Amino acid sequence: MKRSSTIILILLSGLFLNGCHKPENGNELPPDKEPMQYREMPDVQNLVKKASVIKEVVSCSTTTLTGGVQETDFMVTLTNGMKENIFIISADLDRDSIFARVALPSMEKPTGEWPRRTLSTMAYALDLNGGLVIAMINADFWNTTTFVPKGPVHCNGQVISSTFQPSGNKQGISYVSCSSEDKMNIDYSASYSADGVAFPNVTGSGIMLAWDGKQVDNSSWPADDRHPRTAIGYTKDGFVYFFCVDGRNAGVSEGMTYDEMGSIFEALGCDRAVNLDGGGSTQLLVRNPSTDKFETRNKPSDGSARAVINAWVIMEKM
């Protein structure tokens, strides 16, 4: 009797084990076909809530533009009571499919006046040229008479310009770059000749907002130096943030100071962040994932999108 029971148990165990084992030629994917695992995108809403300058997040919505790129739109109240409409693009440059580059109205260095175009015009010209345009922000400042950019311009490996034209201590004093390995870097103009000149994509930039993970102290600037702003920052682990805030619209969105933006970039965990051209130039454009069309997401203070000198763009490989 004991022997018979033992045999029955062995047979049942075999059936159970065979039933749980996935057949090699069944639904199990071979190792090279298993779905790729991606790290989680940053929780931008909760990160921004922690910024010292934020009193209340009135509303917030997040849209996935494509895998590895999200847009988060905020209506917030600052600690001083001012209202702000903020738009943030977060992109995972660690993904093989996502990369950043500079967009220009023209690839040629002009002999006369530098050309300017709206972001949508540049987006349509660049789209499908090595990838899909997912998001764009305006970039460098320019001379309002000659329209020459304040900082160097490299576009996809071509050096269009390699000079700085500082304007006080607000413009033409720093640069943003992205390497061929999709590593972002932000630094002061003094470092450009040693490091920045080698990067395939570069634009000039302005006041530093975050450095080594901490907000830069810009409290010496007047509290009423408040305008629409565009900025860019990145984390050490490969996330890049495009930032813009509407302004010059009393009671709706007042615009922000350098110190206030620095507080938000620190909350986002950015290693470095820097101010770009603002005012009427401030604009953020995305590819709407529902319509597959380009849209300007903020409300430019000029009333419509301004033609600008260059832009930073997030693209997806096709």
Legacy VTK file of the C-alpha trace (Angstrom):
# vtk DataFile Version 3.0
C-alpha trace
ASCII
DATASET POLYDATA
POINTS 318 float
0.000 0.000 0.000
2.793 2.389 0.874
4.559 1.550 -2.382
1.411 2.276 -4.427
0.907 5.618 -2.654
4.492 6.588 -3.354
4.112 5.806 -7.066
0.896 7.839 -7.253
2.568 10.832 -5.575
5.501 10.671 -7.982
3.153 10.597 -10.983
1.106 13.517 -9.655
4.267 15.527 -8.969
5.447 14.956 -12.494
2.149 16.102 -13.925
2.200 19.214 -11.735
5.746 20.149 -12.687
5.104 19.570 -16.385
1.950 21.659 -16.141
3.853 24.645 -14.652
6.791 24.472 -17.026
6.512 26.756 -20.080
7.253 24.824 -23.239
10.240 26.061 -25.217
8.161 26.397 -28.355
5.106 27.853 -26.574
4.247 31.439 -25.661
7.537 32.150 -23.918
9.602 34.676 -25.864
13.222 33.788 -26.574
15.744 36.011 -24.725
16.377 38.257 -27.712
12.657 38.865 -28.184
11.652 39.680 -24.622
10.041 43.134 -24.169
12.626 45.776 -23.354
12.426 47.092 -19.803
12.638 50.863 -19.311
13.169 52.815 -16.145
10.321 54.887 -14.785
9.923 58.484 -15.854
10.323 61.118 -13.115
7.230 62.016 -11.099
7.427 65.652 -12.181
4.238 66.695 -10.408
5.402 65.597 -6.962
8.948 66.846 -7.538
7.751 70.345 -8.441
5.430 70.376 -5.407
8.535 70.140 -3.218
10.123 73.278 -4.665
10.531 75.935 -1.974
8.928 78.549 -4.220
5.670 76.597 -4.725
2.810 77.294 -2.326
0.110 75.324 -4.125
-0.334 73.273 -7.290
-3.775 74.383 -8.488
-3.924 71.896 -11.365
-1.571 69.557 -13.148
-1.749 67.198 -16.110
0.825 64.861 -17.627
0.806 63.609 -21.219
3.071 60.925 -22.646
4.294 62.296 -25.971
6.147 59.080 -26.819
8.044 56.431 -24.916
10.577 58.255 -22.751
9.161 61.768 -23.250
6.416 63.404 -21.180
4.844 66.842 -20.944
3.622 68.113 -17.564
1.565 71.320 -17.420
0.979 73.185 -14.162
-1.104 75.998 -12.794
0.579 76.976 -9.535
0.553 79.633 -6.852
3.951 80.792 -5.640
4.735 81.552 -2.017
4.403 85.263 -2.847
0.848 84.665 -4.082
1.567 85.042 -7.796
-0.048 82.712 -10.322
2.027 80.874 -12.941
1.397 78.575 -15.901
4.392 76.266 -16.209
5.192 73.710 -18.919
7.863 71.040 -18.461
9.126 68.433 -20.895
10.978 65.493 -19.339
12.973 63.272 -21.671
15.027 60.156 -20.989
18.192 60.533 -23.066
19.346 57.183 -21.703
16.887 55.514 -24.073
18.417 54.484 -27.372
15.385 55.843 -29.228
15.477 59.381 -27.766
18.037 62.082 -28.521
18.516 65.851 -28.299
19.896 68.224 -30.915
19.885 71.831 -32.079
17.437 73.061 -34.705
18.175 76.036 -36.957
16.318 78.048 -39.605
19.220 77.270 -41.970
22.289 75.064 -41.814
24.468 77.681 -43.479
26.168 80.546 -41.663
24.661 83.663 -43.240
26.812 86.384 -44.729
24.277 89.039 -43.732
21.359 88.978 -41.349
20.899 85.690 -39.526
17.597 84.005 -40.425
14.838 83.460 -37.871
11.891 81.083 -37.999
9.097 79.966 -35.706
9.499 76.657 -33.910
6.736 75.090 -36.001
8.500 76.057 -39.237
11.760 74.551 -37.978
9.932 71.462 -36.715
8.292 70.717 -40.066
11.618 71.211 -41.866
13.474 68.920 -39.439
10.806 66.253 -38.991
11.640 62.883 -40.597
15.209 64.108 -41.118
16.839 61.427 -39.025
13.935 61.153 -36.615
10.565 62.419 -35.441
10.363 65.806 -33.743
8.705 65.296 -30.346
9.281 68.585 -28.463
11.090 71.912 -28.946
11.947 75.049 -26.990
13.539 78.278 -28.163
17.215 78.569 -27.262
19.809 81.348 -27.475
19.554 85.115 -27.204
20.466 87.276 -30.193
21.493 90.808 -31.066
18.234 92.604 -31.827
19.879 94.701 -34.552
21.971 92.143 -36.454
20.176 89.025 -35.152
23.550 87.366 -34.556
23.260 84.813 -31.720
24.942 85.679 -28.423
26.698 82.326 -28.136
28.201 79.578 -30.299
26.035 77.472 -32.587
26.767 73.846 -33.481
24.111 71.884 -35.309
24.364 68.123 -35.751
28.167 68.220 -35.978
28.496 71.384 -38.038
30.042 74.414 -36.314
28.022 77.385 -37.568
29.534 79.888 -35.133
32.080 79.626 -32.305
31.995 83.049 -30.655
30.361 84.648 -27.629
28.901 88.152 -27.638
28.142 88.814 -23.966
25.476 91.304 -23.054
26.134 92.366 -19.493
25.969 89.398 -17.147
22.688 87.996 -18.450
23.335 86.828 -22.022
26.170 85.169 -23.914
27.877 84.025 -20.703
27.321 80.251 -20.861
26.443 77.432 -23.228
24.400 74.250 -23.501
25.801 71.244 -25.352
24.931 67.656 -26.156
27.483 64.998 -27.063
27.244 62.311 -29.728
26.455 59.927 -26.834
23.442 62.103 -25.879
25.067 63.485 -22.737
24.014 67.020 -21.894
26.414 69.597 -20.493
25.952 73.166 -19.293
28.930 75.359 -18.474
30.281 78.895 -18.497
31.775 80.423 -21.637
35.324 80.143 -20.253
35.085 76.342 -20.623
33.914 76.387 -24.235
37.312 76.379 -25.977
38.501 73.414 -23.901
35.362 71.261 -23.893
32.352 72.712 -25.680
33.932 73.073 -29.110
33.987 69.280 -29.482
30.241 68.796 -29.026
28.090 68.299 -32.145
25.186 70.355 -30.756
25.686 73.648 -28.900
23.877 76.923 -28.282
24.655 79.868 -26.083
22.705 80.541 -22.900
22.486 82.953 -19.991
22.294 82.955 -16.200
23.046 79.717 -14.368
20.057 78.470 -12.364
21.375 75.251 -10.793
24.894 73.930 -10.262
26.002 70.614 -8.725
22.399 69.816 -7.844
21.758 73.027 -5.934
19.876 76.190 -6.776
22.240 79.027 -7.717
21.699 82.072 -5.523
20.223 84.701 -7.840
18.469 86.606 -5.054
20.457 89.748 -5.860
18.341 90.236 -8.988
15.312 92.497 -8.434
12.154 90.686 -7.371
10.236 92.501 -10.121
12.602 91.138 -12.824
9.782 88.769 -13.727
9.084 87.681 -17.283
8.106 84.745 -19.462
11.084 82.382 -19.229
12.638 79.449 -21.052
15.245 77.222 -19.435
16.892 73.819 -19.690
18.405 71.458 -17.147
19.577 67.877 -16.817
20.195 65.217 -14.191
23.329 63.122 -13.795
21.431 59.970 -14.751
20.371 61.206 -18.173
17.041 63.012 -17.876
16.746 66.414 -19.551
14.081 69.008 -18.761
12.723 71.706 -21.056
11.032 74.438 -19.007
8.907 77.416 -19.937
6.595 79.669 -17.968
4.154 82.201 -19.377
4.295 85.781 -18.167
3.165 89.394 -18.555
-0.434 88.307 -17.981
-1.540 89.778 -14.652
-3.544 87.446 -12.446
-3.091 84.533 -14.863
0.653 83.997 -15.259
3.028 86.704 -14.084
6.348 85.187 -15.171
9.176 84.080 -12.904
12.518 85.251 -11.555
15.828 83.416 -11.911
15.748 82.462 -8.235
12.276 80.954 -8.538
13.257 78.863 -11.540
16.376 77.682 -9.750
14.201 76.409 -6.906
12.200 74.272 -9.341
15.277 72.838 -11.082
16.743 71.880 -7.720
13.475 70.127 -6.844
13.657 68.255 -10.156
17.075 66.947 -9.130
18.960 68.704 -11.910
22.742 68.711 -11.714
22.857 71.895 -13.804
20.301 74.231 -15.344
20.511 77.510 -17.215
18.291 80.312 -18.487
17.607 80.675 -22.214
16.012 83.498 -24.192
12.707 84.581 -22.666
10.103 87.287 -23.016
8.220 87.098 -26.286
10.583 84.356 -27.479
9.446 81.902 -24.799
7.627 79.018 -26.416
7.285 75.262 -26.162
6.134 73.144 -29.073
5.155 69.466 -29.022
3.949 66.786 -31.387
0.417 66.055 -30.178
0.310 62.252 -29.841
-3.422 62.190 -30.628
-3.378 64.283 -33.806
0.282 63.841 -34.841
0.413 67.608 -35.430
2.704 70.244 -33.904
1.218 72.551 -31.270
2.549 75.514 -29.316
1.569 74.584 -25.769
2.143 77.860 -23.934
0.742 81.301 -24.752
3.580 83.498 -26.090
3.387 87.009 -24.653
3.560 88.547 -28.147
0.190 86.972 -28.873
1.662 84.523 -31.379
4.814 82.462 -31.822
7.871 84.627 -32.455
10.466 83.738 -35.086
13.657 82.767 -33.233
17.313 82.148 -34.000
17.649 78.518 -32.883
16.046 75.853 -30.704
16.664 72.702 -28.704
14.669 69.703 -29.873
13.917 66.237 -28.521
13.632 63.660 -31.284
12.766 59.994 -31.583
14.617 57.645 -33.905
12.443 56.137 -36.631
LINES 1 319
318 0 1 2 3 4 5 6 7 8 9 10 11 12 13 14 15 16 17 18 19 20 21 22 23 24 25 26 27 28 29 30 31 32 33 34 35 36 37 38 39 40 41 42 43 44 45 46 47 48 49 50 51 52 53 54 55 56 57 58 59 60 61 62 63 64 65 66 67 68 69 70 71 72 73 74 75 76 77 78 79 80 81 82 83 84 85 86 87 88 89 90 91 92 93 94 95 96 97 98 99 100 101 102 103 104 105 106 107 108 109 110 111 112 113 114 115 116 117 118 119 120 121 122 123 124 125 126 127 128 129 130 131 132 133 134 135 136 137 138 139 140 141 142 143 144 145 146 147 148 149 150 151 152 153 154 155 156 157 158 159 160 161 162 163 164 165 166 167 168 169 170 171 172 173 174 175 176 177 178 179 180 181 182 183 184 185 186 187 188 189 190 191 192 193 194 195 196 197 198 199 200 201 202 203 204 205 206 207 208 209 210 211 212 213 214 215 216 217 218 219 220 221 222 223 224 225 226 227 228 229 230 231 232 233 234 235 236 237 238 239 240 241 242 243 244 245 246 247 248 249 250 251 252 253 254 255 256 257 258 259 260 261 262 263 264 265 266 267 268 269 270 271 272 273 274 275 276 277 278 279 280 281 282 283 284 285 286 287 288 289 290 291 292 293 294 295 296 297 298 299 300 301 302 303 304 305 306 307 308 309 310 311 312 313 314 315 316 317
